[in-house]
Amino acid sequence: MSRNPDHAMLGRPSHDERARLGIIGAMKLRVGRRLRPGNRVYYELEAEPRFEAAHGHAPKGPDEIGQAMRPNAHWQLWSAMNRATQEQMWDAVQDTLLREAPRMEKVYRELTGNEKTLGSLELDPDCRVPEEIRQTEIHLQPGGYTLDRGDDDFLAGAFYELGGAVYSQAQGIGTKQSKGEIIIGMLEAQYPGFKPTRILDMACSAGSSSTPYAEAFPDAEVHAIDVTPGLLRYAHARAEALGLAVHFHQQHVADTTFPDASFDLVVSHNAMHEMSNDDVAGMMGESHRLLKPGGVCVHQDVPLRYDQLDDYTQFDYGWDHDYNAEPFWVVYATNDPRAMLVDAGFADDDVYVGFVAQSDKSMRWYVATARKAD
């Protein structure tokens, strides 16, 4: 399944809207690939010597590098353009979705308002939503993940999928493989013959990483959880539009209601960087509890690991925490998923932490995986 498959619930930009999104995407790509590398040049030529002259030593660590760089005109230009193109992207996506709303609402009712649905949707108004998620428009998405205008509102999920597609293309990330498909391929290589019959996708957002498992394992029962109803309503309708059976539930990854040893495979995709350390550790604990003996968990995310980056790159990547509404960006970059998996009960020898690349080599993803002892 491609990263961005076409389906009836997807917002459809008009000709002019598509052109606008294309221009914004091209601007984002140029800002990232042409202007951003220049920041380091200006750091080495101007900001670092100026800081050293004023303080008697070169900047130490990302915080002092930030003090040195933020007055720099080139960095200010790049930062302003990076923020502006992100805001422009969401403005353009919003225009499409508001124009498309009547059609999408009709499709939603047709897909979910009958007794012939393949999957299901279970909402729980008492589900705990972390305050940082409730109060933040994550990566500037209008209304954030918790946007909910009442019964049957799916706009949060529509924003997430269409905006995410534009953003990924603007970053030069290939679209031929979904993240789920990449992990399925990794599982085939790492655990030959592994055929899960019950699968759980944790923190599933708009469901784009849940459906590849239903497609790859048609005999399996696939479940997916998240904490916000707007994402889950869209994810449910999206799966139905693709003709795939997925059962969506409003549950927190650190406190699910599923019984012990009820899944063969537990996964998450780009979720750890949206959570506190306590919630990531809780997700690892639930992964161990929920897996059957011999079951596997795979937690995939962006390749942001500060222990592998120099101080300048840590400062550079920290921009998303400071200016792109990513409250747990640095928390994720400095945590230790391997230790969390071992603390959750997995044997150290059964844990693998590393990277997996897309087939087109446009991106490599971080993975923390473990297999529960038989």
C-alpha positions in Angstrom: 0.0 0.0 0.0 1.4 3.4 -0.9 2.1 6.0 1.7 -0.9 8.1 0.4 -3.5 5.8 -1.2 -6.5 7.5 -2.8 -9.8 6.9 -1.1 -13.2 8.5 -0.8 -12.6 10.2 2.6 -9.4 12.0 1.4 -9.7 15.7 0.9 -9.5 16.4 -2.8 -7.8 19.7 -3.8 -9.1 21.5 -6.8 -6.8 22.4 -9.7 -5.9 25.8 -8.2 -5.7 24.4 -4.7 -3.3 21.7 -5.8 -1.1 24.3 -7.6 -1.0 26.3 -4.4 -0.1 23.3 -2.3 2.6 22.4 -4.9 4.1 25.9 -4.6 4.1 25.8 -0.8 5.7 22.3 -0.9 8.4 23.5 -3.3 9.1 26.5 -1.0 9.3 24.2 2.0 11.7 21.9 0.2 13.9 24.8 -0.9 13.9 26.4 2.6 15.0 23.0 4.0 17.6 22.0 1.5 19.0 25.3 0.4 18.7 27.8 3.3 19.0 25.5 6.3 22.5 24.2 5.5 23.7 27.8 5.3 22.9 28.2 9.0 25.9 26.1 10.0 28.2 28.0 7.7 27.1 31.3 9.4 27.5 29.6 12.8 31.1 28.7 12.1 32.0 32.0 10.3 30.2 34.5 12.5 28.2 33.3 15.5 30.7 31.0 17.1 33.7 33.5 17.0 31.4 36.3 18.3 30.2 34.1 21.2 33.8 33.1 22.0 35.0 36.7 22.0 32.2 37.7 24.4 32.4 34.7 26.7 36.0 33.5 26.5 35.0 30.1 25.3 33.2 28.5 22.3 29.5 27.6 22.8 29.0 24.5 24.8 25.9 22.4 24.0 22.8 23.2 22.0 21.6 25.9 24.5 24.7 28.0 24.1 24.7 27.4 20.4 21.2 28.8 20.4 22.3 31.9 22.2 25.0 32.4 19.6 22.8 31.7 16.6 19.4 33.4 17.3 20.7 36.9 16.6 22.1 35.8 13.3 20.3 37.3 10.3 20.5 34.2 8.1 19.2 32.0 10.8 16.3 34.4 11.5 15.4 34.5 7.8 15.4 30.7 7.6 13.5 30.3 10.8 10.8 32.8 9.7 10.4 31.2 6.3 10.3 27.7 7.9 7.5 28.8 10.2 5.7 30.8 7.5 5.6 27.9 5.0 4.3 25.6 7.7 1.5 28.0 8.4 0.8 28.5 4.7 0.6 24.7 4.2 -2.1 24.4 6.9 -4.0 27.4 5.6 -4.1 25.8 2.1 -5.1 22.4 3.5 -7.9 24.1 5.5 -9.3 25.8 2.5 -9.5 22.4 0.7 -11.1 20.7 3.6 -13.7 23.4 4.3 -14.7 23.4 0.6 -14.8 19.6 0.6 -16.7 19.3 3.9 -20.2 18.6 2.4 -18.9 15.9 0.2 -16.8 14.3 2.9 -19.6 14.4 5.5 -21.9 12.6 3.0 -19.3 10.0 2.4 -18.7 9.6 6.1 -22.4 8.9 6.8 -22.5 6.4 3.9 -19.4 4.5 5.1 -20.2 4.5 8.8 -23.9 4.8 9.2 -24.9 1.3 8.3 -24.7 -2.3 9.6 -22.4 -3.5 6.9 -19.2 -1.9 8.1 -16.1 -4.1 8.1 -14.6 -2.7 11.2 -15.8 -0.8 14.2 -15.4 2.4 16.3 -15.6 2.6 20.1 -15.3 6.0 21.8 -14.8 6.6 25.5 -15.4 10.2 26.7 -13.5 9.3 29.9 -10.3 8.4 28.1 -7.3 10.4 29.5 -5.9 12.9 27.0 -2.5 14.3 28.0 -2.7 18.0 28.7 0.2 18.8 26.3 -1.8 17.2 23.5 -5.0 18.9 24.6 -3.5 22.4 24.8 -1.1 22.3 21.8 -1.8 22.5 18.1 0.9 19.9 17.4 3.1 20.9 14.4 0.7 23.8 14.0 -2.2 21.7 12.8 -5.3 23.9 13.1 -7.2 22.8 16.3 -4.6 20.2 17.1 -5.3 16.5 17.5 -8.1 17.2 19.9 -10.2 19.2 17.5 -13.8 17.9 18.0 -16.8 19.9 16.9 -19.3 17.4 18.1 -20.8 14.0 17.0 -19.5 12.7 13.7 -16.7 15.4 13.4 -13.7 13.9 11.7 -11.9 17.1 10.7 -8.8 16.4 12.9 -8.1 13.2 11.0 -8.7 14.9 7.6 -6.2 17.6 8.5 -3.7 15.0 9.7 -3.7 12.9 6.5 -3.9 15.6 3.9 -1.4 17.9 5.7 0.9 15.0 6.4 1.0 14.0 2.7 1.9 17.6 1.7 4.5 17.8 4.5 6.2 14.5 3.6 6.5 15.3 -0.1 7.9 18.7 0.9 10.6 16.9 2.9 11.5 14.7 -0.1 10.2 11.5 1.6 9.1 8.9 -0.9 5.5 8.0 -1.1 5.7 4.4 -2.6 5.7 2.8 0.8 3.6 3.4 3.9 5.4 3.2 7.3 3.3 0.1 8.0 4.6 -1.6 4.9 8.2 -0.8 5.8 7.7 -2.5 9.2 6.0 -5.4 7.7 9.0 -5.9 5.4 11.3 -5.6 8.4 9.3 -8.3 10.3 9.5 -10.7 7.3 13.3 -10.3 7.3 13.8 -10.3 11.1 11.2 -13.0 12.0 10.8 -15.3 9.0 7.4 -17.1 9.0 5.9 -14.7 11.6 2.1 -14.5 10.8 0.2 -12.5 13.5 -3.5 -13.3 13.9 -4.2 -10.4 16.3 -2.6 -7.0 15.8 -2.7 -3.7 17.7 -1.6 -0.3 16.4 -1.0 2.1 19.3 -1.5 5.8 18.9 -2.9 5.3 15.4 -3.8 8.9 14.7 -5.7 9.0 11.3 -5.2 5.2 10.8 -2.8 5.4 7.8 -0.4 3.0 9.5 -3.2 0.7 10.7 -4.7 -0.3 7.3 -1.5 -1.8 5.8 -1.6 -4.5 8.4 -5.2 -5.4 7.6 -4.1 -5.6 3.9 -1.0 -7.6 4.5 -2.6 -10.0 7.0 -6.2 -10.4 5.7 -6.9 -13.3 8.2 -5.8 -11.2 11.2 -8.0 -9.2 13.5 -6.6 -5.7 13.5 -7.2 -3.2 16.3 -6.0 0.4 16.7 -6.2 2.9 19.5 -5.8 6.7 20.0 -7.0 9.2 22.6 -8.9 11.7 20.4 -12.3 11.1 18.8 -11.7 13.3 15.7 -8.8 11.3 14.6 -10.5 8.0 15.3 -13.7 8.8 13.4 -11.7 9.7 10.4 -9.5 6.6 10.8 -12.6 4.4 10.9 -14.2 5.9 7.8 -10.9 5.8 6.0 -10.5 2.1 6.6 -14.0 1.5 5.4 -13.3 3.5 2.3 -10.3 1.3 1.6 -12.4 -1.8 2.2 -10.3 -3.0 5.1 -11.5 -4.2 8.5 -9.9 -2.4 11.5 -11.4 -2.0 14.9 -10.7 1.5 16.4 -10.9 2.3 20.1 -10.4 5.4 22.2 -7.9 4.3 24.6 -4.6 5.5 26.1 -1.5 3.5 25.1 -0.3 3.3 28.7 -3.6 2.0 30.1 -5.5 -0.2 27.6 -8.5 -2.4 28.5 -7.5 -5.4 26.4 -6.8 -8.7 28.3 -3.3 -10.0 29.0 -1.6 -11.9 26.1 -4.2 -10.9 23.6 -2.0 -9.9 20.6 0.7 -11.4 18.4 1.9 -8.1 17.2 1.9 -4.6 18.8 3.1 -1.6 16.8 3.3 2.2 16.9 4.3 4.6 14.2 5.7 8.1 14.7 4.1 8.1 18.1 6.9 8.1 20.7 7.9 11.7 19.8 4.3 12.8 20.8 4.5 11.4 24.3 6.1 12.1 27.7 8.7 9.6 28.9 6.2 8.2 31.4 3.7 7.5 28.6 6.4 5.9 26.3 7.5 3.7 29.2 3.8 2.9 29.8 3.3 1.9 26.2 6.3 -0.4 26.4 4.8 -2.0 29.6 1.5 -2.5 27.9 3.3 -3.9 24.8 4.8 -6.6 27.0 1.5 -7.3 28.9 -0.6 -7.5 25.8 1.7 -9.8 23.8 1.3 -13.5 23.7 4.5 -15.6 24.3 6.6 -15.3 21.1 4.7 -12.1 20.1 6.6 -9.1 18.8 6.3 -5.3 19.3 7.7 -2.7 17.0 7.8 1.0 17.8 8.9 3.1 14.8 9.6 6.8 14.8 11.7 9.6 13.3 15.5 9.1 13.4 16.0 11.8 16.0 18.6 10.5 18.5 20.7 13.1 20.2 23.3 10.5 21.3 24.2 10.2 17.6 24.3 13.9 16.8 26.8 16.7 17.5 25.8 19.7 19.6 25.1 21.9 16.6 22.8 19.4 15.0 20.9 19.0 18.3 20.4 22.8 18.3 19.3 22.7 14.7 16.8 19.9 15.1 15.5 21.4 18.3 13.8 24.1 16.2 10.7 21.9 16.0 10.3 21.9 19.8 10.7 25.7 20.0 8.8 26.9 17.0 6.7 24.0 15.5 4.7 23.0 18.6 6.4 19.7 19.3 6.4 19.6 23.2 8.0 16.2 23.5 10.6 16.5 20.6 13.6 16.8 22.8 12.2 14.4 25.4 12.0 11.8 22.7 15.4 12.6 21.3 17.1 11.9 24.6 15.1 9.0 26.0 16.2 5.3 26.0 13.6 3.0 24.4 15.9 0.0 24.8 16.0 0.4 28.6 12.2 1.0 28.6 11.6 -2.3 26.8 13.9 -4.2 29.2 12.3 -2.5 32.2 8.9 -3.6 30.7 10.0 -7.2 31.0 11.6 -8.1 27.7 14.9 -9.9 27.8 17.8 -7.7 26.7 18.8 -10.3 24.0 15.3 -10.1 22.6 15.4 -6.3 22.1 16.7 -4.7 18.9 17.1 -0.9 18.5 18.3 0.5 15.2 17.1 1.9 11.9 15.2 0.7 8.9 15.3 2.4 5.5 12.6 2.9 2.9 13.1 0.9 -0.3 13.8 4.1 -2.2 16.3 5.2 0.4 14.6 8.6 0.8 14.2 8.1 4.5 15.4 5.8 7.3 13.3 5.3 10.4 14.2 4.6 14.0 12.8 1.3 15.4 12.7 -0.2 18.9 11.6 -3.8 18.7 11.3 -6.7 21.1 10.0 -10.3 21.1 8.3 -11.7 24.2 9.9 -14.9 25.5 8.0 -18.1 24.7 
